[in-house]
Amino acid sequence: MSSETQASTPAPIPTQRRVADALDRLPVTRTHLRVVVAVGLGLFFDMYEVFLAGTIGTALKTEFGLGGTALSVMLGSAFLGMFVGAAFLARLADRIGRRRMFLLSLTWYSLWSLIGAFSPNAAVLVACRFLAGVGVGAEYPVSDSYLSDVLPARSRGRLAAWAYTCSYLAVPALGFLSLALTERTPWGFDGWRWLMALGAIGAVLVLVLRRGLPESPRWLEAMGRTREADEALAQFSTAPLLRRQPAEPVLHPAAQAAGTARGARPEQAPVSTLSISALRRTPYLGRLVMLGIFHLLQTFGYYGFGTLAVLVLAERGYTVQHSLLYTALSFLGYPIGSLLSIPLIARIERKYLVVGSVLTMAAVGLLFATAGAPALIVIAGLAFTAVSNVFSNSYHVYQAEIFPTELRASATGWTYSLSRLTTGLMPFLLLPLLHESGPGAVFTVVAVAMLVVAADVSLLGPKTSARSLEQINPR
């Protein structure tokens, strides 16, 4: 075990990395809190969109007469859009900055989600959900990169887990909203349309909050924009502290430039920027392979449950209303598990926490598939969702730590996009298996995928807890 509060001996930091070093040494300030809240609320709508497909699936079977391949296309359309967004839009965060990409992705999502709420037919709905997914797809890679960039090394895991906890409130919120709106038409507007419109309106409110965030000082420094990096750093270093807390001494940004030539202007400091080709060499190529395998398979457990739980229970003979109720109760485990992850991420090496939680998901998922009594179904579902968010928070922090600043959003976006692709294809793989072989077969496939994920991270993943990003990522 390792602790983020333990002292570690930092490797020598080059002159052009003085801002990054200062960020790691800062105490937690109110600017850090603003970042955590704004990112968490933005990710709220990523989670909302991810779990919306399975929630409205049963309603759309009646509304548009969807079934078989058509239902699979509807369920998978948003995830295929997320694949495109994560693979291609996240790269822009390494080019134009984390803050601009935040605003662009949320604006795009809000627009198409609102249009989708007024869809006259299934074809328009599928197109709108695909396009909304493109905007949402960039959210997690950009958010992971931004949090990793700006949070102090000793508090990085704990504070990032708080942001993710904000986001997971979307899951039970969506569950109970669906329970309240299903089979109802407030003001003549179908319940599923309300669910899409509420997501779009809420995302607009988050846009207003995000406009005031500073750009990542670490990214600005990596791009050679040293003066802007100093100004952004000042927004963190001069903000009021959240509480009295120990901190390593931090020099004023101007004083930290002592390593540059006497009289040189800060923006003239030499910069060594990594090109994208750095991802083809050691150790980053091995990390890309590890995360690629990881994301191709982890979705079978995490998103497989969230998108198929209602359909699994309906397949077992429960009514739509009972299925939604059991699922909504199970979804309470998402914020509970996220809260539990906060002390765990701060105390346990993240690599080991990822492995341990994914193995537990495999075991509890099989219990959910075979449980007979309603109470046991809810308990197993609650346990699965709680453990899955310990897993999710751990790996989101972890994946952003193992790549250098200039390439962080690109690398996490490319690998994370594979999870969206797999999730988009999952209805075509798991729905036929569910109908032909039942829930037991579905969750057996899930368990096998989780075992491969555990072996992948155990063998290929580096350790990261309580280390600066510059130590983890040699240049």
SELOMAR-703052 format. One record per residue (C-alpha): residue number from 1; x, y, z. Coordinates in steps of 0.001 Angstrom, whole numbers, plus 500000, padded with zeros to 6 digits. Example, Ala and Ser with C-alpha at 12.3 -4.5 7.8 and 13.67 -1.06 7.14 Angstrom:
residues 2
<nr=1 | x=512300 | y=495500 | z=507800>
<nr=2 | x=513670 | y=498940 | z=507140>
//
This chain:
residues 475
<nr=1 | x=500000 | y=500000 | z=500000>
<nr=2 | x=501035 | y=503573 | z=499400>
<nr=3 | x=499606 | y=506843 | z=500612>
<nr=4 | x=499217 | y=510130 | z=498810>
<nr=5 | x=500178 | y=511810 | z=502030>
<nr=6 | x=503543 | y=510094 | z=502161>
<nr=7 | x=506539 | y=512120 | z=501149>
<nr=8 | x=508387 | y=511051 | z=498027>
<nr=9 | x=511702 | y=512235 | z=496663>
<nr=10 | x=510988 | y=514057 | z=493410>
<nr=11 | x=513214 | y=513638 | z=490409>
<nr=12 | x=515040 | y=516780 | z=489268>
<nr=13 | x=512625 | y=519063 | z=487421>
<nr=14 | x=513978 | y=520878 | z=484342>
<nr=15 | x=513726 | y=524667 | z=484344>
<nr=16 | x=510864 | y=524628 | z=481854>
<nr=17 | x=508888 | y=522372 | z=484259>
<nr=18 | x=508932 | y=524819 | z=487180>
<nr=19 | x=505191 | y=525550 | z=486876>
<nr=20 | x=504395 | y=521826 | z=486932>
<nr=21 | x=506563 | y=521425 | z=490032>
<nr=22 | x=504797 | y=524346 | z=491714>
<nr=23 | x=501370 | y=522852 | z=490955>
<nr=24 | x=502345 | y=519585 | z=492660>
<nr=25 | x=503498 | y=521430 | z=495788>
<nr=26 | x=500442 | y=523664 | z=496216>
<nr=27 | x=497976 | y=523228 | z=499083>
<nr=28 | x=494364 | y=522729 | z=498076>
<nr=29 | x=492682 | y=526082 | z=497353>
<nr=30 | x=489220 | y=527249 | z=496409>
<nr=31 | x=490261 | y=527283 | z=492752>
<nr=32 | x=490963 | y=523569 | z=492989>
<nr=33 | x=487474 | y=523163 | z=494480>
<nr=34 | x=485928 | y=525114 | z=491590>
<nr=35 | x=487682 | y=522824 | z=489131>
<nr=36 | x=486475 | y=519696 | z=490928>
<nr=37 | x=482859 | y=520909 | z=491051>
<nr=38 | x=482767 | y=522181 | z=487445>
<nr=39 | x=484367 | y=519025 | z=486052>
<nr=40 | x=482152 | y=516802 | z=488198>
<nr=41 | x=478960 | y=518519 | z=487031>
<nr=42 | x=480088 | y=518309 | z=483405>
<nr=43 | x=480755 | y=514594 | z=483775>
<nr=44 | x=477282 | y=514295 | z=485333>
<nr=45 | x=475874 | y=514626 | z=481817>
<nr=46 | x=478356 | y=512141 | z=480390>
<nr=47 | x=477012 | y=509579 | z=482867>
<nr=48 | x=473440 | y=510724 | z=482212>
<nr=49 | x=473818 | y=510080 | z=478486>
<nr=50 | x=475599 | y=506744 | z=478993>
<nr=51 | x=472800 | y=505306 | z=481122>
<nr=52 | x=469954 | y=506995 | z=479238>
<nr=53 | x=469968 | y=504378 | z=476457>
<nr=54 | x=469064 | y=501423 | z=478649>
<nr=55 | x=466559 | y=503485 | z=480637>
<nr=56 | x=464490 | y=504700 | z=477664>
<nr=57 | x=464926 | y=501498 | z=475654>
<nr=58 | x=461746 | y=499863 | z=476950>
<nr=59 | x=459686 | y=503016 | z=476291>
<nr=60 | x=460970 | y=503310 | z=472725>
<nr=61 | x=460043 | y=499713 | z=471983>
<nr=62 | x=456428 | y=500884 | z=472365>
<nr=63 | x=456788 | y=504433 | z=470986>
<nr=64 | x=458487 | y=503513 | z=467703>
<nr=65 | x=457909 | y=499752 | z=467646>
<nr=66 | x=461622 | y=499046 | z=467953>
<nr=67 | x=462880 | y=495509 | z=468400>
<nr=68 | x=465736 | y=493233 | z=467423>
<nr=69 | x=468370 | y=494970 | z=465297>
<nr=70 | x=466514 | y=498305 | z=465354>
<nr=71 | x=466594 | y=498400 | z=469162>
<nr=72 | x=470292 | y=497516 | z=469148>
<nr=73 | x=470988 | y=500360 | z=466709>
<nr=74 | x=469158 | y=502820 | z=468958>
<nr=75 | x=470974 | y=501590 | z=472083>
<nr=76 | x=474362 | y=501692 | z=470366>
<nr=77 | x=474077 | y=504969 | z=468418>
<nr=78 | x=475162 | y=507298 | z=471249>
<nr=79 | x=478101 | y=505049 | z=472121>
<nr=80 | x=479323 | y=504987 | z=468530>
<nr=81 | x=479182 | y=508792 | z=468629>
<nr=82 | x=481157 | y=508742 | z=471875>
<nr=83 | x=483784 | y=506593 | z=470151>
<nr=84 | x=484191 | y=509252 | z=467451>
<nr=85 | x=484307 | y=512053 | z=470027>
<nr=86 | x=486845 | y=510346 | z=472279>
<nr=87 | x=489071 | y=509223 | z=469411>
<nr=88 | x=489171 | y=512493 | z=467488>
<nr=89 | x=487889 | y=515426 | z=469559>
<nr=90 | x=489930 | y=514615 | z=472681>
<nr=91 | x=493066 | y=515134 | z=470591>
<nr=92 | x=492052 | y=518790 | z=470232>
<nr=93 | x=492545 | y=519269 | z=473988>
<nr=94 | x=496290 | y=518759 | z=473452>
<nr=95 | x=496203 | y=521351 | z=470664>
<nr=96 | x=493778 | y=524093 | z=471730>
<nr=97 | x=493690 | y=523522 | z=475499>
<nr=98 | x=491568 | y=521732 | z=478080>
<nr=99 | x=489220 | y=524665 | z=478812>
<nr=100 | x=488234 | y=525365 | z=475199>
<nr=101 | x=487570 | y=521699 | z=474588>
<nr=102 | x=485320 | y=521546 | z=477667>
<nr=103 | x=483137 | y=524355 | z=476312>
<nr=104 | x=483027 | y=522951 | z=472776>
<nr=105 | x=482044 | y=519424 | z=473784>
<nr=106 | x=479267 | y=520459 | z=476182>
<nr=107 | x=477783 | y=522945 | z=473691>
<nr=108 | x=477668 | y=520283 | z=470991>
<nr=109 | x=476042 | y=517735 | z=473333>
<nr=110 | x=473376 | y=520173 | z=474544>
<nr=111 | x=472365 | y=521158 | z=471021>
<nr=112 | x=471831 | y=517644 | z=469686>
<nr=113 | x=470296 | y=516257 | z=472855>
<nr=114 | x=467649 | y=519003 | z=472795>
<nr=115 | x=466932 | y=518415 | z=469093>
<nr=116 | x=466676 | y=514680 | z=469796>
<nr=117 | x=463947 | y=515285 | z=472376>
<nr=118 | x=461675 | y=516421 | z=469516>
<nr=119 | x=462490 | y=513487 | z=467200>
<nr=120 | x=459472 | y=512584 | z=465024>
<nr=121 | x=460730 | y=509075 | z=464271>
<nr=122 | x=463362 | y=506505 | z=465169>
<nr=123 | x=465775 | y=507502 | z=462362>
<nr=124 | x=466008 | y=511123 | z=463555>
<nr=125 | x=466418 | y=509957 | z=467164>
<nr=126 | x=469298 | y=507627 | z=466255>
<nr=127 | x=471042 | y=510423 | z=464308>
<nr=128 | x=470626 | y=512923 | z=467159>
<nr=129 | x=471859 | y=510465 | z=469765>
<nr=130 | x=474906 | y=509694 | z=467625>
<nr=131 | x=475730 | y=513405 | z=467257>
<nr=132 | x=475117 | y=514122 | z=470958>
<nr=133 | x=477442 | y=511219 | z=471728>
<nr=134 | x=480220 | y=512855 | z=469688>
<nr=135 | x=480183 | y=515792 | z=472106>
<nr=136 | x=479955 | y=513627 | z=475214>
<nr=137 | x=482732 | y=511316 | z=474014>
<nr=138 | x=485458 | y=513892 | z=474593>
<nr=139 | x=484289 | y=514729 | z=478127>
<nr=140 | x=486045 | y=512023 | z=480138>
<nr=141 | x=489462 | y=512070 | z=478379>
<nr=142 | x=489600 | y=515877 | z=478595>
<nr=143 | x=488357 | y=515921 | z=482202>
<nr=144 | x=490790 | y=513201 | z=483296>
<nr=145 | x=493643 | y=515128 | z=481666>
<nr=146 | x=492626 | y=518459 | z=483210>
<nr=147 | x=492253 | y=517044 | z=486718>
<nr=148 | x=495575 | y=515236 | z=486435>
<nr=149 | x=497218 | y=518451 | z=485154>
<nr=150 | x=496110 | y=520824 | z=487901>
<nr=151 | x=495603 | y=518830 | z=491116>
<nr=152 | x=498509 | y=518597 | z=493616>
<nr=153 | x=500310 | y=515247 | z=493530>
<nr=154 | x=499477 | y=514325 | z=497137>
<nr=155 | x=495766 | y=515101 | z=496703>
<nr=156 | x=495282 | y=514142 | z=493051>
<nr=157 | x=493463 | y=510857 | z=493552>
<nr=158 | x=491270 | y=512044 | z=496413>
<nr=159 | x=490111 | y=515257 | z=494698>
<nr=160 | x=489570 | y=513587 | z=491322>
<nr=161 | x=487409 | y=510964 | z=493052>
<nr=162 | x=485243 | y=513770 | z=494457>
<nr=163 | x=484703 | y=515071 | z=490901>
<nr=164 | x=483696 | y=511616 | z=489723>
<nr=165 | x=481370 | y=511282 | z=492710>
<nr=166 | x=479516 | y=514408 | z=491537>
<nr=167 | x=479119 | y=512821 | z=488119>
<nr=168 | x=477698 | y=509545 | z=489410>
<nr=169 | x=474791 | y=511292 | z=491076>
<nr=170 | x=473416 | y=511274 | z=487530>
<nr=171 | x=472813 | y=507524 | z=487625>
<nr=172 | x=470307 | y=507309 | z=490514>
<nr=173 | x=468870 | y=510687 | z=489439>
<nr=174 | x=468159 | y=509245 | z=486004>
<nr=175 | x=466825 | y=506035 | z=487524>
<nr=176 | x=464255 | y=507793 | z=489702>
<nr=177 | x=463380 | y=510348 | z=487006>
<nr=178 | x=462657 | y=507436 | z=484675>
<nr=179 | x=460544 | y=505782 | z=487335>
<nr=180 | x=458527 | y=509002 | z=487751>
<nr=181 | x=458138 | y=509765 | z=484039>
<nr=182 | x=457678 | y=506327 | z=482474>
<nr=183 | x=454265 | y=505827 | z=480899>
<nr=184 | x=453430 | y=509494 | z=481628>
<nr=185 | x=453164 | y=512543 | z=479363>
<nr=186 | x=453545 | y=515791 | z=481378>
<nr=187 | x=452045 | y=518658 | z=479323>
<nr=188 | x=451571 | y=516226 | z=476444>
<nr=189 | x=455327 | y=515540 | z=476176>
<nr=190 | x=456407 | y=511884 | z=476438>
<nr=191 | x=458475 | y=510951 | z=479498>
<nr=192 | x=461510 | y=509818 | z=477477>
<nr=193 | x=461508 | y=513177 | z=475652>
<nr=194 | x=461579 | y=514968 | z=479004>
<nr=195 | x=464630 | y=512909 | z=480002>
<nr=196 | x=466536 | y=514031 | z=476898>
<nr=197 | x=465481 | y=517673 | z=477223>
<nr=198 | x=466436 | y=517855 | z=480910>
<nr=199 | x=469929 | y=516587 | z=480072>
<nr=200 | x=470390 | y=519295 | z=477443>
<nr=201 | x=469152 | y=522128 | z=479685>
<nr=202 | x=471316 | y=521050 | z=482617>
<nr=203 | x=474434 | y=520921 | z=480446>
<nr=204 | x=473861 | y=524563 | z=479425>
<nr=205 | x=473948 | y=525576 | z=483088>
<nr=206 | x=477290 | y=523807 | z=483527>
<nr=207 | x=478670 | y=525706 | z=480513>
<nr=208 | x=478189 | y=528951 | z=482427>
<nr=209 | x=480110 | y=527566 | z=485416>
<nr=210 | x=482993 | y=526288 | z=483270>
<nr=211 | x=483605 | y=529610 | z=481528>
<nr=212 | x=485403 | y=530928 | z=484608>
<nr=213 | x=487899 | y=528066 | z=484917>
<nr=214 | x=491601 | y=528768 | z=484336>
<nr=215 | x=493431 | y=526923 | z=481573>
<nr=216 | x=495782 | y=524163 | z=482698>
<nr=217 | x=499079 | y=525845 | z=483717>
<nr=218 | x=500879 | y=522554 | z=483081>
<nr=219 | x=499578 | y=522405 | z=479498>
<nr=220 | x=500403 | y=526082 | z=478870>
<nr=221 | x=503954 | y=525527 | z=480093>
<nr=222 | x=504344 | y=522424 | z=477932>
<nr=223 | x=503260 | y=524504 | z=474919>
<nr=224 | x=505913 | y=527156 | z=475695>
<nr=225 | x=503335 | y=529775 | z=476770>
<nr=226 | x=505184 | y=530492 | z=479999>
<nr=227 | x=503717 | y=533894 | z=480835>
<nr=228 | x=500168 | y=532550 | z=480490>
<nr=229 | x=501186 | y=529518 | z=482553>
<nr=230 | x=502384 | y=531824 | z=485354>
<nr=231 | x=499115 | y=533752 | z=485250>
<nr=232 | x=497053 | y=530554 | z=485381>
<nr=233 | x=499208 | y=529207 | z=488210>
<nr=234 | x=498567 | y=532410 | z=490164>
<nr=235 | x=494828 | y=531685 | z=490055>
<nr=236 | x=495548 | y=528506 | z=492010>
<nr=237 | x=498389 | y=529720 | z=494257>
<nr=238 | x=496797 | y=533016 | z=495360>
<nr=239 | x=493292 | y=531652 | z=495971>
<nr=240 | x=492138 | y=531211 | z=499602>
<nr=241 | x=492919 | y=527843 | z=501168>
<nr=242 | x=490031 | y=525476 | z=501824>
<nr=243 | x=491401 | y=524947 | z=505348>
<nr=244 | x=494685 | y=525067 | z=507216>
<nr=245 | x=496873 | y=522355 | z=505727>
<nr=246 | x=500578 | y=521518 | z=505482>
<nr=247 | x=502211 | y=522372 | z=502197>
<nr=248 | x=505662 | y=522393 | z=500714>
<nr=249 | x=506971 | y=525917 | z=500154>
<nr=250 | x=506063 | y=527338 | z=496766>
<nr=251 | x=508083 | y=530160 | z=495295>
<nr=252 | x=506320 | y=533002 | z=493532>
<nr=253 | x=506260 | y=532177 | z=489794>
<nr=254 | x=508619 | y=535035 | z=488981>
<nr=255 | x=511154 | y=533793 | z=491520>
<nr=256 | x=510925 | y=530253 | z=490192>
<nr=257 | x=512343 | y=531407 | z=486893>
<nr=258 | x=515802 | y=531661 | z=488445>
<nr=259 | x=516934 | y=528712 | z=486368>
<nr=260 | x=516613 | y=530753 | z=483202>
<nr=261 | x=519329 | y=533112 | z=482052>
<nr=262 | x=519693 | y=536329 | z=484031>
<nr=263 | x=517394 | y=538965 | z=482609>
<nr=264 | x=515641 | y=536527 | z=480231>
<nr=265 | x=511909 | y=536906 | z=479874>
<nr=266 | x=509930 | y=533874 | z=481198>
<nr=267 | x=508376 | y=533078 | z=477840>
<nr=268 | x=511892 | y=532652 | z=476364>
<nr=269 | x=512646 | y=529601 | z=478533>
<nr=270 | x=513608 | y=526569 | z=476453>
<nr=271 | x=510787 | y=524075 | z=475899>
<nr=272 | x=511134 | y=520400 | z=474975>
<nr=273 | x=507773 | y=519424 | z=473518>
<nr=274 | x=507078 | y=515765 | z=472828>
<nr=275 | x=505617 | y=514864 | z=469448>
<nr=276 | x=502962 | y=512230 | z=468944>
<nr=277 | x=505699 | y=509801 | z=467856>
<nr=278 | x=506741 | y=509528 | z=471520>
<nr=279 | x=503769 | y=507195 | z=472017>
<nr=280 | x=505522 | y=504651 | z=469795>
<nr=281 | x=508442 | y=504190 | z=472135>
<nr=282 | x=509100 | y=502805 | z=475610>
<nr=283 | x=507374 | y=503071 | z=478050>
<nr=284 | x=504378 | y=504681 | z=476359>
<nr=285 | x=503793 | y=502059 | z=473673>
<nr=286 | x=503386 | y=499361 | z=476325>
<nr=287 | x=501004 | y=501614 | z=478268>
<nr=288 | x=498925 | y=502245 | z=475125>
<nr=289 | x=498654 | y=498499 | z=474516>
<nr=290 | x=497711 | y=497874 | z=478138>
<nr=291 | x=494975 | y=500553 | z=478114>
<nr=292 | x=493741 | y=499439 | z=474690>
<nr=293 | x=493108 | y=495885 | z=475933>
<nr=294 | x=491692 | y=497288 | z=479160>
<nr=295 | x=489115 | y=499519 | z=477471>
<nr=296 | x=488027 | y=496943 | z=474920>
<nr=297 | x=486928 | y=494669 | z=477760>
<nr=298 | x=486151 | y=496725 | z=480880>
<nr=299 | x=482912 | y=497986 | z=479345>
<nr=300 | x=481402 | y=494493 | z=479487>
<nr=301 | x=481237 | y=494896 | z=483242>
<nr=302 | x=480751 | y=498597 | z=483834>
<nr=303 | x=478478 | y=499678 | z=480980>
<nr=304 | x=477065 | y=496205 | z=480367>
<nr=305 | x=475287 | y=496327 | z=483695>
<nr=306 | x=474074 | y=499900 | z=483380>
<nr=307 | x=472672 | y=499543 | z=479869>
<nr=308 | x=471237 | y=496029 | z=480163>
<nr=309 | x=470063 | y=495717 | z=483788>
<nr=310 | x=466461 | y=496734 | z=483022>
<nr=311 | x=466323 | y=494421 | z=479997>
<nr=312 | x=467862 | y=491546 | z=481974>
<nr=313 | x=465179 | y=491824 | z=484653>
<nr=314 | x=462428 | y=492143 | z=482047>
<nr=315 | x=463772 | y=489006 | z=480349>
<nr=316 | x=463419 | y=487179 | z=483665>
<nr=317 | x=459714 | y=488018 | z=483788>
<nr=318 | x=459568 | y=491161 | z=485920>
<nr=319 | x=457255 | y=493959 | z=484791>
<nr=320 | x=458729 | y=497143 | z=483327>
<nr=321 | x=457753 | y=499055 | z=486466>
<nr=322 | x=459354 | y=496483 | z=488792>
<nr=323 | x=462459 | y=496282 | z=486587>
<nr=324 | x=462858 | y=500075 | z=486704>
<nr=325 | x=462336 | y=500103 | z=490489>
<nr=326 | x=464939 | y=497376 | z=491165>
<nr=327 | x=467375 | y=499052 | z=488779>
<nr=328 | x=466858 | y=502506 | z=490321>
<nr=329 | x=467566 | y=501074 | z=493783>
<nr=330 | x=470648 | y=499291 | z=492440>
<nr=331 | x=471839 | y=502537 | z=490837>
<nr=332 | x=472150 | y=504096 | z=494308>
<nr=333 | x=475382 | y=502112 | z=494513>
<nr=334 | x=477063 | y=504383 | z=491970>
<nr=335 | x=477422 | y=507466 | z=494218>
<nr=336 | x=477903 | y=505249 | z=497302>
<nr=337 | x=480772 | y=503388 | z=495642>
<nr=338 | x=482251 | y=506639 | z=494402>
<nr=339 | x=482289 | y=508012 | z=497953>
<nr=340 | x=483903 | y=504805 | z=499201>
<nr=341 | x=486613 | y=505155 | z=496571>
<nr=342 | x=487837 | y=508499 | z=497975>
<nr=343 | x=489724 | y=507120 | z=501017>
<nr=344 | x=490699 | y=503965 | z=499108>
<nr=345 | x=492297 | y=505879 | z=496211>
<nr=346 | x=494272 | y=507978 | z=498702>
<nr=347 | x=495628 | y=504936 | z=500584>
<nr=348 | x=495979 | y=502056 | z=498120>
<nr=349 | x=498229 | y=501940 | z=495079>
<nr=350 | x=495859 | y=502649 | z=492187>
<nr=351 | x=497061 | y=499742 | z=490068>
<nr=352 | x=496144 | y=497269 | z=492800>
<nr=353 | x=492824 | y=498980 | z=493501>
<nr=354 | x=491830 | y=498627 | z=489842>
<nr=355 | x=492679 | y=494914 | z=489858>
<nr=356 | x=490941 | y=494140 | z=493157>
<nr=357 | x=487735 | y=495975 | z=492271>
<nr=358 | x=487409 | y=494408 | z=488822>
<nr=359 | x=487715 | y=490900 | z=490280>
<nr=360 | x=484991 | y=491725 | z=492806>
<nr=361 | x=482742 | y=492957 | z=489972>
<nr=362 | x=483067 | y=489595 | z=488239>
<nr=363 | x=481904 | y=487704 | z=491340>
<nr=364 | x=479012 | y=490022 | z=492257>
<nr=365 | x=477781 | y=490190 | z=488640>
<nr=366 | x=477255 | y=486433 | z=488588>
<nr=367 | x=475263 | y=486730 | z=491817>
<nr=368 | x=472998 | y=489392 | z=490245>
<nr=369 | x=472344 | y=487168 | z=487230>
<nr=370 | x=471326 | y=484159 | z=489322>
<nr=371 | x=469573 | y=485775 | z=492327>
<nr=372 | x=465919 | y=484807 | z=492679>
<nr=373 | x=464471 | y=486922 | z=495490>
<nr=374 | x=463825 | y=490624 | z=494749>
<nr=375 | x=465732 | y=491661 | z=497891>
<nr=376 | x=468796 | y=489664 | z=496797>
<nr=377 | x=468565 | y=491141 | z=493295>
<nr=378 | x=468645 | y=494657 | z=494748>
<nr=379 | x=471492 | y=493823 | z=497168>
<nr=380 | x=473566 | y=492219 | z=494405>
<nr=381 | x=472854 | y=495119 | z=492036>
<nr=382 | x=473729 | y=497660 | z=494724>
<nr=383 | x=476983 | y=495828 | z=495522>
<nr=384 | x=477890 | y=495592 | z=491831>
<nr=385 | x=477332 | y=499277 | z=491145>
<nr=386 | x=479191 | y=500316 | z=494322>
<nr=387 | x=482265 | y=498228 | z=493501>
<nr=388 | x=482138 | y=499271 | z=489844>
<nr=389 | x=482575 | y=502909 | z=490838>
<nr=390 | x=485551 | y=502145 | z=493035>
<nr=391 | x=486903 | y=500543 | z=489859>
<nr=392 | x=485874 | y=503413 | z=487582>
<nr=393 | x=487265 | y=506211 | z=489751>
<nr=394 | x=490532 | y=504350 | z=490177>
<nr=395 | x=491128 | y=503781 | z=486505>
<nr=396 | x=490107 | y=507296 | z=485427>
<nr=397 | x=492716 | y=508777 | z=487739>
<nr=398 | x=495200 | y=506078 | z=486730>
<nr=399 | x=494925 | y=506371 | z=482942>
<nr=400 | x=495604 | y=510120 | z=482935>
<nr=401 | x=498692 | y=509743 | z=485121>
<nr=402 | x=500675 | y=507464 | z=482799>
<nr=403 | x=501178 | y=509798 | z=479808>
<nr=404 | x=503067 | y=513128 | z=479460>
<nr=405 | x=501204 | y=516455 | z=479479>
<nr=406 | x=501535 | y=517197 | z=475752>
<nr=407 | x=499992 | y=513832 | z=474844>
<nr=408 | x=497764 | y=513115 | z=477841>
<nr=409 | x=494373 | y=513891 | z=476254>
<nr=410 | x=495325 | y=512242 | z=472950>
<nr=411 | x=496497 | y=508986 | z=474537>
<nr=412 | x=493608 | y=508706 | z=476975>
<nr=413 | x=491123 | y=509712 | z=474252>
<nr=414 | x=492348 | y=507105 | z=471767>
<nr=415 | x=492329 | y=504267 | z=474265>
<nr=416 | x=489139 | y=505379 | z=476031>
<nr=417 | x=487362 | y=505573 | z=472666>
<nr=418 | x=487698 | y=501795 | z=472418>
<nr=419 | x=485448 | y=501473 | z=475459>
<nr=420 | x=482782 | y=503536 | z=473699>
<nr=421 | x=483139 | y=501416 | z=470549>
<nr=422 | x=482747 | y=498198 | z=472530>
<nr=423 | x=479763 | y=499646 | z=474384>
<nr=424 | x=478171 | y=500653 | z=471083>
<nr=425 | x=478601 | y=497118 | z=469760>
<nr=426 | x=477550 | y=495490 | z=473039>
<nr=427 | x=473794 | y=495420 | z=472300>
<nr=428 | x=474547 | y=493475 | z=469115>
<nr=429 | x=476620 | y=490985 | z=471127>
<nr=430 | x=474832 | y=490683 | z=474456>
<nr=431 | x=471163 | y=491185 | z=473539>
<nr=432 | x=471073 | y=488086 | z=471273>
<nr=433 | x=472936 | y=486129 | z=473963>
<nr=434 | x=470438 | y=487339 | z=476574>
<nr=435 | x=467448 | y=486241 | z=474492>
<nr=436 | x=468946 | y=482890 | z=473490>
<nr=437 | x=470829 | y=481787 | z=476617>
<nr=438 | x=469582 | y=483979 | z=479469>
<nr=439 | x=471160 | y=486313 | z=482066>
<nr=440 | x=473552 | y=483648 | z=483392>
<nr=441 | x=475332 | y=483398 | z=480055>
<nr=442 | x=475530 | y=487192 | z=479718>
<nr=443 | x=477173 | y=487650 | z=483113>
<nr=444 | x=479507 | y=484709 | z=482545>
<nr=445 | x=480856 | y=486580 | z=479511>
<nr=446 | x=481122 | y=489682 | z=481708>
<nr=447 | x=483076 | y=487744 | z=484372>
<nr=448 | x=485553 | y=486336 | z=481839>
<nr=449 | x=486151 | y=489823 | z=480406>
<nr=450 | x=486825 | y=491142 | z=483927>
<nr=451 | x=489389 | y=488398 | z=484580>
<nr=452 | x=491297 | y=489348 | z=481421>
<nr=453 | x=491212 | y=493035 | z=482468>
<nr=454 | x=492677 | y=492143 | z=485879>
<nr=455 | x=495507 | y=490144 | z=484289>
<nr=456 | x=496233 | y=492937 | z=481779>
<nr=457 | x=496693 | y=495650 | z=484430>
<nr=458 | x=498564 | y=493324 | z=486800>
<nr=459 | x=501161 | y=492422 | z=484187>
<nr=460 | x=501570 | y=495665 | z=482213>
<nr=461 | x=500435 | y=498560 | z=484410>
<nr=462 | x=502962 | y=500854 | z=486202>
<nr=463 | x=502535 | y=502140 | z=489768>
<nr=464 | x=501521 | y=505798 | z=490126>
<nr=465 | x=500267 | y=506729 | z=493603>
<nr=466 | x=501969 | y=509607 | z=495472>
<nr=467 | x=504283 | y=510397 | z=492545>
<nr=468 | x=504531 | y=513528 | z=490429>
<nr=469 | x=503464 | y=513234 | z=486805>
<nr=470 | x=506987 | y=514084 | z=485705>
<nr=471 | x=508369 | y=511117 | z=487686>
<nr=472 | x=505821 | y=508733 | z=486194>
<nr=473 | x=506448 | y=509964 | z=482649>
<nr=474 | x=510157 | y=510133 | z=481721>
<nr=475 | x=510931 | y=512365 | z=478761>
//
